[in-house]
Amino acid sequence: MVGAGGAGFPTYVKAQSSAEFVIANGAECEPLIHKDAEIMKHFPEGILAGMELMIGATGARTGKFGIKTKNAESLHALERHVNKGLIEFVQLGDFYPSGDEYELVYTATGRLIPPAGIPLNVGCVVNNVETLYNVARADAGQPVTQKFLSVCGAVREAKSFWAPLGMTFRELVELAGGATVPNPILFLSGIMMGTMTRDFDDVVTKTTGGLIVLPGDHYLVTRRDRSVPEMARIGKSACDQCSYCTEFCPRYLLGYEVQPHKVMRSLGFTLTGGDIWNQWAELCCACGICTLYACPEDLYPKEACDAGKADRKAAGLKFIQQKPVQVHPMKEYRRIPLSQLRKRLQIEEYEREAPYEQPGISPKSVRIKLKQHAGVPAEACVREGERVARGQAVGRVPKDKLGVDVHASIDGTVTRVAADSVEVTA
């Protein structure tokens, strides 16, 4: 098991820790994607059972369940099964990025994670709701062989369903009735923090949160298509240091020393270089607000921060915040409503529900990637021509290494063992 929300961190590590609070992350703040709302609505018992198991494993005294008030049906479904003496709900507004770990921990407990720290530093373990559902399945001896996801955007029928790991994106889009635009492209797991691809033959992994189909000439596509040198060149020529990118930064508003407008100076329009300005990028969470919402000139502060962090890591440098973390007095007044964000991203026309509907899915073959998680890749433990059953391990991680095993998602025959994947034909 790994974090199903996208990070892919092995869940067993969190389960082995000691914590005061276990926090369920049901915030789901990426525009257009609604898969967490659907899994909470239709599988509340499993999610809550998994949460209780995590509370028991970590020795936590209570659980905090973060869920948006707008998802009333999901909340009511959960309330019918919750152990009210053990788990309490933390209702969230419809803002971006309310699901950020730092933000959620602060909202749920009032505690601020140390700069560059993790929730465990303040006695918290945070799990995505699908991860918790998988915990309950694991307790019943069932490995992760499928992913709950949404297919939405420019498709005929947006929907959410369970998809076998290793299934192609092309097949998933077809299950949603196909694309409704010419030259479609895909955003994987979100527009703000996900990745863009034109490869419809890539496959589902344990961290695929959803597929968003957009037309190939969309504003967001043309922005992503620019090369990093081009983004930097535009920033160097146009940034006027208005500081909106910093003033809307959620980490800056929580009190962390993240200042994207200063990182933009590293592009070369000052007499000082990256070694001076890149330090202000180190605590960036890459939420994308600065690039896709705050900047009035459509520049790329987030990408400048990405480059700054990479440069400092390569140089062996680490920024240590000297000031105590103190929440900005304007924090609550600079929240970004999802409706406003969708308008800024020019995707409001694609906003609609993605109801859960489990179609009959029988892929002819699947390609199981050996690395679907943080840590080292799994190593294939099957041979070509070998018969495997769904749930059987096809890749294992050495016991002394960080990582998780991967399993066949269908019954079939191993038809190819590659360096990075195992293919199974039904």
C-alpha positions as CSV (number, residue, x, y, z in Angstrom):
1,M,0.0,0.0,0.0
2,V,1.0,3.6,-0.8
3,G,-0.5,7.0,-0.4
4,A,-3.3,7.0,-3.0
5,G,-3.6,10.8,-2.9
6,G,-0.6,11.1,-5.2
7,A,2.5,11.1,-3.1
8,G,2.9,7.3,-3.2
9,F,4.7,7.1,0.2
10,P,4.6,3.6,1.6
11,T,1.8,3.4,4.1
12,Y,3.4,0.8,6.4
13,V,6.0,3.5,7.5
14,K,3.2,5.7,8.8
15,A,1.4,2.7,10.4
16,Q,4.6,1.9,12.3
17,S,4.9,5.4,13.8
18,S,3.4,6.8,17.0
19,A,1.0,9.7,16.8
20,E,-1.6,11.7,18.7
21,F,-3.9,12.3,15.8
22,V,-4.8,10.4,12.6
23,I,-6.2,12.8,10.0
24,A,-8.2,11.6,7.0
25,N,-7.7,13.9,4.0
26,G,-11.0,14.1,2.1
27,A,-10.5,17.7,1.0
28,E,-10.0,17.0,-2.7
29,C,-9.3,20.5,-3.9
30,E,-8.0,19.9,-7.4
31,P,-10.4,21.5,-9.9
32,L,-12.8,19.2,-11.8
33,I,-11.8,16.0,-10.0
34,H,-14.5,14.5,-7.7
35,K,-13.3,11.0,-7.1
36,D,-12.7,11.4,-3.3
37,A,-16.3,12.7,-2.9
38,E,-17.6,9.6,-4.7
39,I,-15.5,7.1,-2.7
40,M,-16.6,8.7,0.6
41,K,-20.3,8.6,-0.6
42,H,-20.2,5.0,-1.7
43,F,-17.6,3.3,0.5
44,P,-17.9,5.0,3.9
45,E,-17.7,1.9,6.0
46,G,-14.4,0.8,4.5
47,I,-12.8,4.2,4.9
48,L,-13.8,4.5,8.5
49,A,-12.7,1.0,9.2
50,G,-9.3,1.7,7.8
51,M,-9.1,4.9,9.8
52,E,-9.8,3.0,13.0
53,L,-7.1,0.5,12.1
54,M,-4.6,3.4,11.6
55,I,-5.6,4.9,14.9
56,G,-5.0,1.6,16.6
57,A,-1.7,1.0,14.8
58,T,-0.3,4.4,15.7
59,G,-1.7,4.6,19.2
60,A,-3.5,7.9,18.4
61,R,-6.0,9.2,20.9
62,T,-8.5,10.4,18.2
63,G,-9.1,10.8,14.5
64,K,-9.9,14.0,12.6
65,F,-11.7,13.6,9.3
66,G,-11.3,16.6,6.9
67,I,-14.1,16.9,4.5
68,K,-15.6,19.9,2.6
69,T,-19.0,21.1,3.7
70,K,-20.2,21.2,0.1
71,N,-19.9,17.4,-0.1
72,A,-23.0,16.9,2.1
73,E,-24.0,13.5,0.7
74,S,-20.5,12.1,1.4
75,L,-20.6,13.6,4.9
76,H,-24.0,12.1,5.6
77,A,-22.9,8.7,4.4
78,L,-19.9,8.8,6.7
79,E,-21.9,10.0,9.7
80,R,-24.1,6.9,9.5
81,H,-21.1,4.7,10.2
82,V,-18.7,6.8,12.3
83,N,-17.6,6.0,15.8
84,K,-18.3,9.4,17.2
85,G,-16.3,8.7,20.3
86,L,-13.2,8.1,18.3
87,I,-13.5,10.2,15.1
88,E,-14.7,13.8,14.6
89,F,-15.3,15.6,11.4
90,V,-13.5,18.8,10.5
91,Q,-15.6,20.6,7.9
92,L,-13.7,22.6,5.3
93,G,-14.6,25.4,2.9
94,D,-14.4,25.0,-0.9
95,F,-11.0,26.5,-1.2
96,Y,-7.7,25.6,-2.9
97,P,-5.5,24.1,-1.5
98,S,-7.4,23.0,1.6
99,G,-5.9,19.4,1.1
100,D,-2.3,20.5,1.6
101,E,-0.9,18.6,4.6
102,Y,0.4,21.7,6.3
103,E,-3.0,23.4,5.8
104,L,-5.0,20.4,6.9
105,V,-3.0,19.8,10.0
106,Y,-3.3,23.4,11.0
107,T,-7.1,23.5,10.3
108,A,-7.7,20.2,12.2
109,T,-5.4,20.7,15.2
110,G,-4.2,24.3,15.3
111,R,-0.7,23.0,15.1
112,L,2.0,24.3,12.6
113,I,4.4,21.7,11.2
114,P,8.0,22.9,11.5
115,P,9.6,24.3,8.3
116,A,10.5,21.4,6.0
117,G,9.0,19.0,8.5
118,I,6.3,16.4,8.3
119,P,2.9,16.0,10.1
120,L,4.5,13.5,12.5
121,N,6.6,16.3,13.9
122,V,3.5,17.6,15.5
123,G,2.0,14.3,16.4
124,C,-0.1,13.7,13.3
125,V,-0.4,11.1,10.6
126,V,-2.3,12.1,7.5
127,N,-3.8,9.6,5.0
128,N,-5.9,10.1,1.9
129,V,-9.4,8.6,2.2
130,E,-8.7,6.0,-0.5
131,T,-5.6,5.0,1.3
132,L,-7.7,4.4,4.4
133,Y,-10.1,2.2,2.3
134,N,-7.1,0.2,1.1
135,V,-6.0,-0.2,4.8
136,A,-9.2,-2.0,5.5
137,R,-8.8,-4.2,2.4
138,A,-5.2,-5.0,3.4
139,D,-6.4,-6.0,6.8
140,A,-8.6,-8.6,5.0
141,G,-5.5,-9.8,3.0
142,Q,-6.3,-8.0,-0.2
143,P,-3.4,-6.2,-1.9
144,V,-3.9,-3.0,-4.1
145,T,-4.8,-4.2,-7.6
146,Q,-7.1,-1.4,-8.6
147,K,-7.4,2.4,-8.4
148,F,-10.4,4.6,-7.7
149,L,-10.4,7.5,-10.1
150,S,-12.4,10.0,-12.1
151,V,-12.4,10.6,-15.8
152,C,-13.7,14.1,-16.5
153,G,-13.3,17.3,-18.5
154,A,-14.0,17.1,-22.2
155,V,-15.6,13.7,-22.2
156,R,-19.1,12.6,-23.1
157,E,-19.9,11.3,-19.6
158,A,-17.7,12.2,-16.6
159,K,-17.7,9.3,-14.1
160,S,-15.7,7.7,-11.3
161,F,-14.9,4.0,-11.0
162,W,-12.4,1.3,-10.0
163,A,-9.8,0.6,-12.7
164,P,-7.3,-2.3,-12.7
165,L,-3.7,-1.2,-12.3
166,G,-1.9,-1.2,-15.6
167,M,-4.9,-0.3,-17.7
168,T,-4.3,2.3,-20.4
169,F,-5.6,5.8,-20.3
170,R,-7.0,5.3,-23.7
171,E,-9.3,2.6,-22.4
172,L,-10.4,4.7,-19.4
173,V,-11.3,7.7,-21.7
174,E,-13.4,5.3,-23.8
175,L,-15.3,4.1,-20.7
176,A,-16.3,7.8,-20.2
177,G,-17.7,7.9,-23.7
178,G,-14.6,9.2,-25.4
179,A,-13.3,12.7,-25.8
180,T,-15.6,15.4,-27.2
181,V,-12.8,17.6,-28.6
182,P,-10.3,17.1,-31.4
183,N,-6.6,16.6,-30.5
184,P,-7.3,15.9,-26.8
185,I,-4.6,15.9,-24.1
186,L,-4.6,14.6,-20.6
187,F,-3.9,16.1,-17.2
188,L,-3.1,13.3,-14.8
189,S,-4.2,13.7,-11.2
190,G,-4.9,17.4,-11.5
191,I,-4.4,20.6,-13.4
192,M,-2.6,22.4,-10.6
193,M,-0.2,19.8,-9.3
194,G,-0.6,17.0,-11.8
195,T,1.2,16.3,-15.1
196,M,0.2,16.8,-18.7
197,T,0.6,14.1,-21.3
198,R,-0.3,13.2,-24.8
199,D,0.5,9.5,-24.2
200,F,-2.9,7.8,-24.1
201,D,-1.1,4.4,-23.9
202,D,0.5,5.1,-20.5
203,V,-1.1,3.2,-17.7
204,V,-2.8,3.5,-14.3
205,T,-0.7,3.3,-11.2
206,K,-1.4,3.3,-7.5
207,T,-1.1,7.1,-7.5
208,T,-3.3,8.0,-10.5
209,G,-5.9,10.3,-9.1
210,G,-7.9,11.0,-12.2
211,L,-7.8,11.9,-15.9
212,I,-8.8,15.4,-17.1
213,V,-9.3,15.6,-20.8
214,L,-8.9,19.1,-22.4
215,P,-8.6,20.3,-26.0
216,G,-5.1,20.5,-27.4
217,D,-5.4,24.2,-28.0
218,H,-6.5,25.1,-24.5
219,Y,-4.9,28.0,-22.7
220,L,-3.5,25.6,-20.1
221,V,-1.9,23.3,-22.7
222,T,-0.1,26.1,-24.5
223,R,1.2,27.3,-21.2
224,R,2.5,23.9,-20.2
225,D,4.0,23.3,-23.7
226,R,6.6,26.0,-23.1
227,S,10.1,24.9,-22.3
228,V,11.7,25.8,-19.0
229,P,14.3,28.1,-20.7
230,E,11.4,29.9,-22.4
231,M,9.5,30.2,-19.2
232,A,12.6,31.7,-17.6
233,R,13.3,34.1,-20.5
234,I,9.7,35.4,-20.3
235,G,10.0,35.8,-16.6
236,K,13.3,37.7,-16.9
237,S,11.8,40.1,-19.4
238,A,8.4,40.7,-17.7
239,C,8.4,40.2,-13.9
240,D,7.9,43.6,-12.3
241,Q,8.2,42.3,-8.7
242,C,4.5,43.0,-7.8
243,S,4.8,40.2,-5.2
244,Y,1.2,38.8,-5.8
245,C,2.7,35.4,-6.2
246,T,4.0,35.6,-2.6
247,E,1.0,37.3,-1.1
248,F,-1.3,34.5,-2.3
249,C,1.1,31.7,-1.5
250,P,-0.6,29.3,1.0
251,R,2.7,28.4,2.7
252,Y,3.7,32.0,3.0
253,L,0.3,32.8,4.6
254,L,0.8,30.0,7.1
255,G,4.1,31.6,8.2
256,Y,6.7,29.8,6.2
257,E,9.5,31.7,4.4
258,V,8.4,31.1,0.8
259,Q,8.7,34.1,-1.4
260,P,8.3,33.3,-5.1
261,H,8.7,36.9,-6.2
262,K,12.3,36.8,-4.8
263,V,13.0,33.5,-6.5
264,M,12.1,35.2,-9.8
265,R,15.1,37.5,-9.3
266,S,17.3,34.4,-9.8
267,L,16.3,34.5,-13.5
268,G,18.9,37.2,-13.9
269,F,17.5,40.7,-13.9
270,T,19.4,41.6,-10.7
271,L,23.1,41.8,-9.9
272,T,22.8,38.8,-7.6
273,G,22.2,35.2,-8.6
274,G,20.4,32.0,-7.7
275,D,22.6,31.4,-4.7
276,I,21.0,34.5,-3.1
277,W,17.4,34.2,-4.2
278,N,16.7,30.4,-4.6
279,Q,16.6,29.9,-0.8
280,W,13.1,31.4,-0.8
281,A,11.9,28.4,-2.9
282,E,13.0,25.7,-0.6
283,L,9.7,25.5,1.4
284,C,7.5,25.8,-1.7
285,C,4.8,23.0,-1.9
286,A,4.4,23.4,-5.7
287,C,0.7,24.0,-5.5
288,G,0.7,26.2,-8.6
289,I,-1.2,29.1,-7.3
290,C,1.6,31.6,-8.1
291,T,1.8,30.5,-11.7
292,L,-1.8,29.7,-12.5
293,Y,-3.7,32.1,-10.4
294,A,-1.8,35.0,-8.7
295,C,0.5,36.3,-11.4
296,P,-1.2,39.1,-13.4
297,E,1.3,38.6,-16.3
298,D,1.0,34.8,-16.6
299,L,4.6,34.2,-15.7
300,Y,6.0,31.1,-14.1
301,P,7.1,31.6,-10.4
302,K,6.3,28.0,-9.5
303,E,8.6,26.7,-12.2
304,A,11.3,29.1,-11.0
305,C,10.9,27.6,-7.5
306,D,11.1,24.1,-8.9
307,A,14.4,25.0,-10.6
308,G,15.6,26.8,-7.5
309,K,15.0,23.8,-5.3
310,A,16.7,21.5,-7.7
311,D,19.8,23.7,-8.0
312,R,20.1,24.0,-4.2
313,K,19.7,20.2,-3.8
314,A,22.4,19.6,-6.4
315,A,24.7,22.0,-4.6
316,G,24.1,20.3,-1.2
317,L,22.5,23.4,0.2
318,K,19.6,23.4,2.7
319,F,17.7,26.5,3.9
320,I,16.8,26.7,7.6
321,Q,14.0,29.1,8.5
322,Q,15.2,31.2,11.4
323,K,11.9,32.9,12.3
324,P,9.2,31.1,14.3
325,V,6.2,30.1,12.1
326,Q,3.5,32.6,12.6
327,V,0.2,32.7,10.6
328,H,-0.2,35.8,8.5
329,P,-3.1,38.0,9.7
330,M,-4.6,38.1,6.2
331,K,-4.6,34.4,5.7
332,E,-8.3,33.8,6.0
333,Y,-9.0,36.7,3.6
334,R,-6.8,35.4,0.8
335,R,-8.3,32.0,0.4
336,I,-9.0,31.0,-3.2
337,P,-12.5,29.7,-3.9
338,L,-12.6,26.7,-6.4
339,S,-15.2,28.5,-8.5
340,Q,-12.9,31.5,-8.9
341,L,-9.9,29.3,-9.7
342,R,-11.9,27.4,-12.4
343,K,-12.7,30.7,-14.0
344,R,-9.1,31.8,-13.9
345,L,-8.1,28.5,-15.5
346,Q,-10.8,28.8,-18.2
347,I,-12.3,25.4,-17.3
348,E,-15.6,26.4,-15.8
349,E,-17.5,24.8,-18.8
350,Y,-16.1,21.4,-17.8
351,E,-17.2,21.5,-14.2
352,R,-19.8,18.7,-13.4
353,E,-20.2,15.8,-11.2
354,A,-18.4,12.5,-11.9
355,P,-20.8,9.9,-10.4
356,Y,-19.6,6.5,-9.4
357,E,-20.6,3.9,-11.9
358,Q,-18.8,0.6,-12.1
359,P,-18.7,-0.5,-15.7
360,G,-17.7,-4.1,-16.6
361,I,-14.0,-3.7,-17.1
362,S,-12.1,-6.6,-18.7
363,P,-8.8,-5.3,-20.2
364,K,-7.1,-7.7,-22.6
365,S,-3.8,-6.9,-21.0
366,V,-2.2,-4.7,-18.3
367,R,1.3,-3.3,-17.8
368,I,2.1,-3.2,-14.1
369,K,4.8,-0.7,-13.4
370,L,7.5,-1.8,-10.9
371,K,7.8,1.6,-9.4
372,Q,4.5,3.1,-8.3
373,H,5.7,4.5,-5.0
374,A,8.4,6.5,-3.2
375,G,11.5,4.5,-2.6
376,V,13.2,1.8,-4.7
377,P,11.5,0.0,-7.6
378,A,10.2,-3.5,-7.1
379,E,12.1,-6.3,-8.8
380,A,10.1,-8.6,-11.1
381,C,9.5,-12.0,-9.4
382,V,7.8,-13.8,-12.3
383,R,8.9,-15.1,-15.7
384,E,7.5,-14.8,-19.2
385,G,5.0,-17.5,-19.9
386,E,4.1,-17.9,-16.2
387,R,0.4,-18.0,-15.2
388,V,-0.6,-15.5,-12.5
389,A,-3.8,-14.8,-10.6
390,R,-5.1,-11.4,-9.7
391,G,-3.5,-10.3,-6.4
392,Q,-0.4,-12.4,-6.9
393,A,2.9,-10.5,-6.5
394,V,4.7,-9.8,-9.8
395,G,7.3,-7.5,-8.2
396,R,8.9,-7.4,-4.8
397,V,11.0,-4.8,-3.0
398,P,14.0,-6.1,-0.9
399,K,13.0,-6.2,2.8
400,D,15.6,-3.7,3.9
401,K,14.6,-1.1,1.3
402,L,11.8,1.5,1.3
403,G,9.1,0.5,-1.2
404,V,6.2,-1.8,-1.7
405,D,5.4,-4.9,-3.7
406,V,3.2,-4.8,-6.8
407,H,0.6,-7.3,-7.8
408,A,-1.2,-8.6,-10.9
409,S,-4.5,-6.8,-11.4
410,I,-6.0,-9.5,-13.7
411,D,-5.8,-13.3,-14.1
412,G,-3.5,-14.2,-17.1
413,T,-0.2,-15.0,-18.5
414,V,3.0,-13.0,-18.1
415,T,3.8,-12.0,-21.7
416,R,6.7,-9.6,-21.1
417,V,9.1,-8.8,-18.2
418,A,10.9,-5.5,-18.8
419,A,13.2,-3.4,-16.6
420,D,10.4,-1.2,-15.4
421,S,7.2,-3.2,-15.8
422,V,5.5,-6.6,-16.1
423,E,2.9,-7.2,-18.8
424,V,0.0,-9.7,-18.2
425,T,-2.4,-10.8,-20.9
426,A,-5.8,-12.0,-19.8
